[in-house]
Amino acid sequence: MSKFSAFSFRTILFTIAIVGILPTLVFSGFLLARFAQSERARAERALVDSTKGLARDIDSVFIAAEAALLALRPSPSLEAGDLVLFETRLRHTTELTGRNFVLVDRDGQQLINTFLPAGSRLPRNEASRLAAVFTERRTVVTDIFDNGSSGQLLAGVAIPVIRDGEVKWALATGLFQSDFVSVISEPGVPDDWIVSIVDRTGRHMIRSLNNEQSAGKPLVPALIDLMKTGGTGPIRTTSLEGIPLISTIRFAPISRWAAAVGLPATSLETPMWRSLTNLVMAGAIVAALALLLAFLVARRLDREILSLTAAATQLGQSRTIEPWPSRVTEVKLVADAMARAAQGLHVLTTTLESQVVARTAQLSEANARLTDEMKRRQDSEAQVMQMQKIEAIGHLTGGLAHDFNNMLSIVLSSLRLLQRRLDRGERDVQKFIDGAIQGAERAAQLTSRLLAFSRQQPLAPEPIDGNKLISGMGEILRRTIPESIHIETVLAGGLWRTFADAQGLESTVINLSVNARDAMPDGGRLTIETANAYLDDAYAARHADVKPGQYVMIAVTDTGTGIPLEVIARVFDPFFTTKPAGQGTGLGLSQVHGFIKQSGGHIAIYSEPQQGTSVKLYLPRYFGDAATAGVRQPRPSTPITHSGETILVVEDEAEVRRFTIEMLRELGYATIEVENAERALAELDARPEIALLFTDVVMPGMNGRLLANAALKRRPNLPVLFATGYTRNAIVHHGILDPDVSVLIKPYTLDMLAAKVGELLRRAREAGKPPA
């Protein structure tokens, strides 16, 4: 008989506890290491991507400077060689933009320098600095040099001015550290990263850490070597302050300046060591608790096992076994079984094997069938869901591309025909201008409808009396609906009020009325009904997006052709339409659906073919002050006058800012333009004549909302007009415009701009009048 080493039950439990914990700890450590490696790779990718973006932003600064020079080069005074008059224009431009200009001849002698007061003695430049402008006839971006006029580091951008086939002058402008602040402050770059902008030799123009000590100094040698080899990193370096970094560098593709970004190594290593320490401590605590639990369980089981051992001895001696009370259920069951085993042991021994085999076969067969059925069902559901997603995305993108391509075709064709006619000297081009405007306006309407469908449109909700709103729409409905269709309104007495965007609700009712009109080509009856409604728990249970409660119901019902059952399920899909090509965009009902859902309501459609359709809108009941309920007041029809007030325009996008300034000047206003909030606040402090602040909302650094708050602290009665092309920003929250906010949604027309600006200035003048 073989002999094996025996282990106590207590030893086995301790071993199980330790063996059960160790793999978990080892696996957790492995996952932690993999996570740390992944985080390092992610951080390095983010470092490289951020450096690429910064390099492109460097070029944008130089391109903006070049654009300013190119705008001045065709000046008539420069064409005529009248440098005195041209200097006057340059100094005026400097006052408006804050940018200085220099005109240099081939020998390097400065002819004009707006850095210096008029009439000052002008120095001579190093001839080699701008030599390529004259020899290669191209724009030149210099490296960093000391400006004797201002005592600051700067870089120059110069373009050639050609006369009689030769480069006669170089027109240049300077870029200071302040011009690159927006680049190193780009959103998305963590505050603890060290960002440097250097010239082609590796000298610092500006640095996010210790800038004053670093300006003009070269990068650390490792990054200089990386620049010389054209590498992009990342590599391990040490900052000028001795901070260990993971750094990379990227050349700007046009100017060949470079952006260098350093990620502190401690930001990656410290969290990993902290997590490892926590893991070790947690593992020690868990191991101690497991061993304690194993000890207590083993001591308890030892006593029970001794009792079972004695009973087994009695069973082996064919003696009667009396069951004994035990607090361990399993032990008690075993004892009872052993008591019964004395009588049925022989029968059980002979039949047990065959029973186990048969039952195992049955269970295996049933399990196999169940597994196959589950797999088939999961595969079928996954295929159906994937097909539905692909169909929905394809339908949306196809419809959007079709409509936008049509509108862009109208705009491009009109503009190209306009260009050809103007090149031939023709003046009968109004129809092409109208066509381009109409195409652009249709594109703007399409984006507005898509925002409504996606519940992204900015709403200005107010308490609404539905009966007054429907009654006030009588005239527009009579103009929209032909006389062959009888319009009937059924207005409920004691109608509750609701809280919604009045203009959006009017558009929704008109949209549904137009659909009803198209469904009744031979005439019929259009009924608009209001009522109080209560959607109970049973109804809400059948519609996942409905909350039970009190609602105001507005129903639009027609006696038209009706909607087939298979079509009703898709009527809210964007670009889905049953109308012939060219007679519908398929966005009407999706826009209605998006507006109602964004307003917290519910929409239901009931229809029978050849009997008609009823669309019911449910908007939540409003419990606020009854005195505020009503309908939206119409805008004044009389033109809004002005008296040449000064408007401060804040827009970081140069082209948008330029066209906005042109429109305001076309309307007769004086303008001051800046590209960021910091300069806007400086202008407000310096220019008391500013009558209105017109600012973009989304801007680098301080956004338009924060700028308005700072401006109103300085001048509490200053009118503020916001402009935005995206609704999820500082003035729109959960799809609702902030109170007392005036906003223009891009793109806006000259008429829209004139109305908004004129209305705000009129209110400001009326508020400033003394009481009679």
Stockholm file with secondary structure:
# STOCKHOLM 1.0

chainA/1-772         MSKFSAFSFRTILFTIAIVGILPTLVFSGFLLARFAQSERARAERALVDSTKGLARDIDSVFIAAEAALLALRPSPSLEAGDLVLFETRLRHTTELTGRNFVLVDRDGQQLINTFLPAGSRLPRNEASRLAAVFTERRTVVTDIFDNGSSGQLLAGVAIPVIRDGEVKWALATGLFQSDFVSVISEPGVPDDWIVSIVDRTGRHMIRSLNNEQSAGKPLVPALIDLMKTGGTGPIRTTSLEGIPLISTIRFAPISRWAAAVGLPATSLETPMWRSLTNLVMAGAIVAALALLLAFLVARRLDREILSLTAAATQLGQSRTIEPWPSRVTEVKLVADAMARAAQGLHVLTTTLESQVVARTAQLSEANARLTDEMKRRQDSEAQVMQMQKIEAIGHLTGGLAHDFNNMLSIVLSSLRLLQRRLDRGERDVQKFIDGAIQGAERAAQLTSRLLAFSRQQPLAPEPIDGNKLISGMGEILRRTIPESIHIETVLAGGLWRTFADAQGLESTVINLSVNARDAMPDGGRLTIETANAYLDDAYAARHADVKPGQYVMIAVTDTGTGIPLEVIARVFDPFFTTKPAGQGTGLGLSQVHGFIKQSGGHIAIYSEPQQGTSVKLYLPRYFGDAATAGVRQPRPSTPITHSGETILVVEDEAEVRRFTIEMLRELGYATIEVENAERALAELDARPEIALLFTDVVMPGMNGRLLANAALKRRPNLPVLFATGYTRNAIVHHGILDPDVSVLIKPYTLDMLAAKVGELLRRAREAGKPPA
#=GR chainA/1-772 SS CCCCCCCCHHHHHHHHHHHHHHHHHHHHHHHHHHHHHHHHHHHHHHHHHHHHHHHHHHHHHHHHHHHHHHHHTTCHHHHTTCHHHHHHHHHHHHHHHCCCEEEEETTSBEEEETTSCTTCCCCBCCTTTTHHHHHHCSCEECCCEECTTTSSEEEEEEEEEEETTEEEEEEEEEECGGGGHHHHTCTTSCTTSEEEEECTTCBEEEESSSHHHHTTCBCCHHHHHHHHHTCCCCEEEECTTCCEEEEEEEECTTTCCEEEEEEETHHHHHHHHHHHHHHHHHHHHHHHHHHHHHHHHHHHHHHHHHHHHHHHHHHHTTCCCCCCCCSSHHHHHHHHHHHHHHHHHHHHHHHHHHHHHHHHHHHHHHHHHHHHHHHHHHHHHHHHHHHHHHHHHHHHHHHHHHHHHHHHHHHHHHHHHHHHHHHTTCCCCHHHHHHHHHHHHHHHHHHHHHHHHTTCSCBCCEEEEHHHHHHHTHHHHHHHSCTTEEEEEECCTTCCEEEECHHHHHHHHHHHHHHHHHTCTTCEEEEEEEEEEEECHHHHHHSTTCCCEEEEEEEEEECSSCCCHHHHTTTTSTTCCCSCTTSCCSCHHHHHHHHHHHTTCEEEEEEETTTEEEEEEEEEBCCSCGGGCBCCCCCCCSCCCCCCCEEEEECSSHHHHHHHHHHHHHTTCEEEEESSHHHHHHHHHHCTTEEEEEEESSCSSSCHHHHHHHHHHHCTTCCEEEEESCSSSTTEETTEECTTCCEEESSCCHHHHHHHHHHHHHHHHHHHSCCC
#=GC SS_cons         CCCCCCCCHHHHHHHHHHHHHHHHHHHHHHHHHHHHHHHHHHHHHHHHHHHHHHHHHHHHHHHHHHHHHHHHTTCHHHHTTCHHHHHHHHHHHHHHHCCCEEEEETTSBEEEETTSCTTCCCCBCCTTTTHHHHHHCSCEECCCEECTTTSSEEEEEEEEEEETTEEEEEEEEEECGGGGHHHHTCTTSCTTSEEEEECTTCBEEEESSSHHHHTTCBCCHHHHHHHHHTCCCCEEEECTTCCEEEEEEEECTTTCCEEEEEEETHHHHHHHHHHHHHHHHHHHHHHHHHHHHHHHHHHHHHHHHHHHHHHHHHHHTTCCCCCCCCSSHHHHHHHHHHHHHHHHHHHHHHHHHHHHHHHHHHHHHHHHHHHHHHHHHHHHHHHHHHHHHHHHHHHHHHHHHHHHHHHHHHHHHHHHHHHHHHHTTCCCCHHHHHHHHHHHHHHHHHHHHHHHHTTCSCBCCEEEEHHHHHHHTHHHHHHHSCTTEEEEEECCTTCCEEEECHHHHHHHHHHHHHHHHHTCTTCEEEEEEEEEEEECHHHHHHSTTCCCEEEEEEEEEECSSCCCHHHHTTTTSTTCCCSCTTSCCSCHHHHHHHHHHHTTCEEEEEEETTTEEEEEEEEEBCCSCGGGCBCCCCCCCSCCCCCCCEEEEECSSHHHHHHHHHHHHHTTCEEEEESSHHHHHHHHHHCTTEEEEEEESSCSSSCHHHHHHHHHHHCTTCCEEEEESCSSSTTEETTEECTTCCEEESSCCHHHHHHHHHHHHHHHHHHHSCCC
//
